[in-house]
Amino acid sequence: MALVHFSSQVEYKNKLPSKSDLLKLTGFKTPVLLYDSVLNKHEFFNTWLKRYEFTIKLKAGEGLKSFSSAEAELCKISKLLPPVSRKNICFVAIGGGSTGDFAGFLASIYKRGVGLIHIPSTWLAALDSAHGGKSALNLTGHKNQVGTFYPAKKVFIVKSLLQTQPKALAQSAMGEFSKYCLLNKKLFEAVSKSSLSGEKQLWKFLPQAIDIKYKVVLKDPYELKGLREVLNLGHTVGHVIESYYRCPHGEAVMQGLMVALEVSNREGVLSQKSYKNIVDFMSSKFNLTFMGKSKMPAAEFLKIIKTDKKVTSKTRVNFVLLKSPGQVLVKPVSFKSILAAAQKTKWVKK
Ligand SMILES: NC(=O)c1ccc[n+]([C@@H]2O[C@H](COP(=O)([O-])OP(=O)(O)OC[C@H]3O[C@@H](n4cnc5c(N)ncnc54)[C@H](O)[C@@H]3O)[C@@H](O)[C@H]2O)c1
């Protein structure tokens, strides 16, 4: 299947799409719905689900993204489906990023590939993981070690579904959202001028943020040219924090972005004036409080960062630096410099 990534694949809806809409807009006749069981709490969701013949309930989370779950669910699907042409089948992933990564992987291998539709139920999935065509399973305790590039035919972004999330999940998406603001001058300026916050802010600016991701992905769909690296802004340190504190991804990315700004300034890439301007933007628009209780020892910080996939030598890692909103520079930066920047925060010991 050719990899085509366009933001026109995304449909924005207030309510879940009717069955006829879903079939008409995607062209598939046999949808298999793979959904996060947490959504069964909502009556409107259960009523909608009843209209479909083939449904698979999943327990979302990192545990789902394993070969054993993949085999178990594929066996269920095989037993469930009558003989039907592969071309008519599509898997519909309804849930957060773990459901999407898992169902995307299954869609890419079942009968050598069936259709895929995403209906994200977390802001993080709506903003990020449902787009860009990456599916993933975890292996030997490490995240996303197995996967395929397999874009969805359609992504339905449904406001009423996203609104079912508790506030903490919306907060967790702010890390990725603020990253898109720093990656694009227009979005940075629009958010600067807007008085909206929280879910209202996310809903209003979602199409712009998603568009930014599609533009980057379109240039390098298979991640062969290094052009998708810019999407890693804030993620090198974000992954250290996520791994040490076991905190939500978005919270870690938010802290990682603040360290990336500090590193960019120290490396002489971001001027003092722009640094101050961007730090003011971040603190006035987003909640930067970090919940991590204990301080991370410097040795632990270095141990984790040295396992990063982007390490280029014994002393350096390829790091995404910000020059100004919308302008980034990727270059190897020393672990020492990143540690010094992180030590300016409250969560790494001096
Ligand atoms: N493929 C990609 O490009 C990509 C990009 C970023 C992240 N990811 C992956 O996405 C995952 C993180 O995304 P996530 O936070 O959405 O993960 P998730 O699917 O684990 O959801 C987080 C929690 O929220 C619950 N949940 C989902 N929808 C809900 C709702 N409407 N109301 C209440 N609770 C709800 C889930 O049951 C789960 O407990 C990670 O596995 C990460 O690796 C993938």
The ligand as a Tripos MOL2 file, in Angstrom:
@<TRIPOS>MOLECULE
LIG
   44    48     1     0     0
SMALL
NO_CHARGES

@<TRIPOS>ATOM
      1 N1          2.1260    6.1370   16.5050 N.am      1 LIG1
      2 C1          2.5680    7.3310   16.8490 C.2       1 LIG1
      3 O1          2.9870    8.1320   16.0000 O.2       1 LIG1
      4 C2          2.5600    7.7190   18.2950 C.ar      1 LIG1
      5 C3          2.8390    9.0590   18.6640 C.ar      1 LIG1
      6 C4          2.7680    9.3920   20.0100 C.ar      1 LIG1
      7 C5          2.4240    8.4350   20.9580 C.ar      1 LIG1
      8 N2          2.1670    7.1550   20.5680 N.ar      1 LIG1
      9 C6          1.7770    6.1340   21.5410 C.3       1 LIG1
     10 O2          0.5390    6.5290   22.1210 O.3       1 LIG1
     11 C7          0.4490    6.0070   23.4470 C.3       1 LIG1
     12 C8          0.0830    7.1550   24.3950 C.3       1 LIG1
     13 O3         -1.1610    7.6990   23.9710 O.3       1 LIG1
     14 P1         -2.4160    7.8150   24.9690 P.3       1 LIG1
     15 O4         -2.0450    8.6170   26.1680 O.co2     1 LIG1
     16 O5         -3.5850    8.2270   24.1580 O.co2     1 LIG1
     17 O6         -2.4700    6.3100   25.4460 O.3       1 LIG1
     18 P2         -3.5330    5.2330   25.9200 P.3       1 LIG1
     19 O7         -4.2250    4.6420   24.7730 O.co2     1 LIG1
     20 O8         -2.7470    4.3100   26.7740 O.co2     1 LIG1
     21 O9         -4.5720    6.0460   26.8030 O.3       1 LIG1
     22 C9         -4.2160    6.5310   28.0920 C.3       1 LIG1
     23 C10        -5.2980    6.1140   29.1030 C.3       1 LIG1
     24 O10        -6.4850    6.8190   28.8110 O.3       1 LIG1
     25 C11        -7.5970    5.9150   28.7390 C.3       1 LIG1
     26 N3         -8.5720    6.5350   27.8430 N.ar      1 LIG1
     27 C12        -8.6060    6.5400   26.4890 C.ar      1 LIG1
     28 N4         -9.6290    7.2890   26.0510 N.ar      1 LIG1
     29 C13       -10.2540    7.7580   27.1450 C.ar      1 LIG1
     30 C14       -11.4040    8.5720   27.3460 C.ar      1 LIG1
     31 N5        -12.0640    9.1260   26.3270 N.pl3     1 LIG1
     32 N6        -11.7940    8.8240   28.6320 N.ar      1 LIG1
     33 C15       -11.1070    8.3200   29.6800 C.ar      1 LIG1
     34 N7        -10.0050    7.5540   29.5520 N.ar      1 LIG1
     35 C16        -9.5960    7.2830   28.2990 C.ar      1 LIG1
     36 C17        -6.9930    4.6170   28.2870 C.3       1 LIG1
     37 O11        -7.8180    3.5230   28.6530 O.3       1 LIG1
     38 C18        -5.6630    4.6260   29.0290 C.3       1 LIG1
     39 O12        -5.8390    4.1640   30.3550 O.3       1 LIG1
     40 C19         1.8080    5.3910   23.7600 C.3       1 LIG1
     41 O13         1.7180    3.9900   23.6110 O.3       1 LIG1
     42 C20         2.7280    5.9800   22.6990 C.3       1 LIG1
     43 O14         3.8130    5.1260   22.4080 O.3       1 LIG1
     44 C21         2.2040    6.7930   19.2540 C.ar      1 LIG1
@<TRIPOS>BOND
     1     1     2 1
     2     2     3 2
     3     2     4 1
     4     4     5 ar
     5     4    44 ar
     6     5     6 ar
     7     6     7 ar
     8     7     8 ar
     9     8     9 1
    10     8    44 ar
    11     9    10 1
    12     9    42 1
    13    10    11 1
    14    11    12 1
    15    11    40 1
    16    12    13 1
    17    13    14 1
    18    14    15 2
    19    14    16 1
    20    14    17 1
    21    17    18 1
    22    18    19 2
    23    18    20 1
    24    18    21 1
    25    21    22 1
    26    22    23 1
    27    23    24 1
    28    23    38 1
    29    24    25 1
    30    25    26 1
    31    25    36 1
    32    26    27 ar
    33    26    35 ar
    34    27    28 ar
    35    28    29 ar
    36    29    30 ar
    37    29    35 ar
    38    30    31 1
    39    30    32 ar
    40    32    33 ar
    41    33    34 ar
    42    34    35 ar
    43    36    37 1
    44    36    38 1
    45    38    39 1
    46    40    41 1
    47    40    42 1
    48    42    43 1
@<TRIPOS>SUBSTRUCTURE
     1 LIG1         1 GROUP 0 **** ****
